């Protein structure tokens, strides 16, 4: 029996190795694409972790955009004891024929975080859990650029399993030449005066994005 099963085990091992190798190659490819997009769009410290998503985003397919996202994470973002806990940023490059309105930004953030945090699943077992609420206030607006500050009320389902408020800033640039809008979001549960925002503010959109 051992002699008969040996080729079968060898085949399974080869297949497993191939699958692991393919997954590794795909992961490396995504990391490379994330680095390229982040480098093209952003001024950011190289120590930030990066993750690439394509629209429609798998966990928030209701967001009606075509394009890509790069999320950037400081080392302490997932550590409850870190001053950078849940402090991170992401940038979207999406196809549009004009700037994205405040209402669409708010609804997109609500859909994004509800999906990211699996709110529908959590609500099935706890009816007190609320959907994400986003509130933005406009700080600046012109034909090609707008900026907002505000906050998100979320249910933080990953680590604390408690409601959390994230402060948020949004900066968007519409490129008429390419019909693309670049939107930079920054988030932190810390107030804007906290040092966590000093690190977040090191992330900036590059000049000449529309060239």
N, C-alpha and C positions, 0 to 999 in steps of 0.2 A: 504493500500500500504506500509506503514511504516513497518508493521509486516512482510510482504512478503519479503521486501528488506533487512531486518536486517541480516538474515543468509548469504545472498550474500555478504553484506558489511563485515561481520565477516570473511568470507572465504578469501576475498581479503586482508584484514588486516593480516590474518595469513600467506598467501602466501608472502606478502610484507616483513613481519618480517623474514620469513625463507630465502628469497633472501638476505636481508641485513645481516643476521647472517652468511650465507654461504660466501658472499663476504668478510665479516670481518675475517672469519676463513682463507680464501684463502690469504688475504692480510697479516695476521699475520704469516701464514706459509711461505710466500715468504720472509718476513722480517727475519724470523729465518734462512732460507736457505742462505740469503744474508750475515747475520752475521757469519754463520758457514764458508762459503767460504772465506769471507774477513779475518776471523781469521786464517784460514789455510794458506792463501797465503801471508798475509800482516802484517806488523807492522804499525798500524795506530791509531790515537786518537779515543777514543770511541765516541766523540761528532760528528764525521762526520756522516751525513745521508747516508744511503745505499739503493741501489735498485738492484734487481737481474733480469737478462735477460738470456734467453736460445737461443742458436743458433739453427736454423736460426732466427735471430732477426726480430721481426714483421715489423719494419719500414725499414729494410735493408736486405731483404731476399736474395739479390744477393751476399752477402758476403758468400763465400763457405767454411764455417767452421762448425764443430760440437763441442759443448762445452758450456761454460757459461761465463757470464760477471757479475761483480759487479761494479757498479758506486758509487763513493763516493763524497759527496757534503759538503762543509763548509756552515755554517749558512748564510753567506752573498752572496752566489753564484748567486742568482736571484734578488738581489737588485742593481740597477744601481748606487746607491750612495755608495755602499760598495767597499772597495779596493779589495775584493775577488769576485767581480762580474765576472761571467763566468769562475772562477778559480775552476777546479775540476779535478777528475782523474777517470779512470776506468782500471780494470785489466781483461784480458781474459785468460781463461784456455781452450785451444783448442787441438783437436787431430791432430797431424802432424807426419810425418816421418823425418822431418828435420826442421831447423830454417825457419821462414817466411822471404822471401826476402824483400828488401827495396821497390821494385816495388809493391809487393803485399800489403805491409803495407800502402803505399801511396794510392793505389786504394781502399783498404778497408776503409780507413779513409774518402775518398771522398764519397763513397757509404753510409757510416754510417751517415755523417753529412748532405748529401743531403736528406736522408730519415728522419732523426731526425727533420730537419727544414722544411720539406715539400716543398723543392725547386721546384719540378715540378709543384705543385699547384700554387705557387707564380709566376712562370714564365709565366703562362697562362694569368695573368693580367698585368704583367710588363716584357716586353721582355728584359729590361736592366739588369735584375737579372742574375747573373752568377752562374754556378755550383761551388761547393766547389773545391778548388785547394789545394793539399797537396805537400809540398816539404820537404824531409828529407835529412839530411847529416849524413853519418856514422861517429861516433866518436871512436868506438871500436868494434872489431869483433874477435871471435875465434870459436872453434868448437861448443861450447855450449852457448855462450853469445854474444849479440851484443847490442850496444847503439846508439841512434840517437838523434839529435836535429833538429829542423826545424820550420816550421810555416804552418798554414792553413789559407787560405782566404775563409771566409764564408759570407753568407748573414744571419744576425742575425734576424730571423723572429719572435722571441718570445717577445722581450722587446723593443729594439731600432728601429727595422725595418730598419736597415742600414747595409752596409758592415762592417765586422770586421775581424781583423787579430788575430789569436790565436797563441801564441808561444807554442811549443810542445816538450816534451821529450819522448823518447820511450826506454824502457829497456826490453829485452826478454831473456828468458832462455829456452833452449831445453833440455828436460829430455829423454835421450835415453832409460832409463829403462822402462818408461811408455808410450813412444811415445806421449808425450804432450809438448806443448809449453806454457809458462806463459809469458804474455806480459803486462807490466805496462805502461799506457799512462797518461801523465799529461799535462794539458792545462791551459793557462791564456792569456788574452789580454795584461797583463803587461809584460814589458821587464824582462829578466831573473834576473836582479839586484834588482828587486822590492821585497818588503817584502812578497808579495803574494806567491812568490816562496819559501820563507823560510818555510811557512806553508805546501806547497805542498811537499817540500823535506822531511817533517817528515814522509811521506808515503814511506815505503820501502818494497821490497820483502823479505820474511823471508829466513833465511839461511836454507839449507837442504831441499829445495823444492822438489828435485828429489828422496828423500828417500821413 
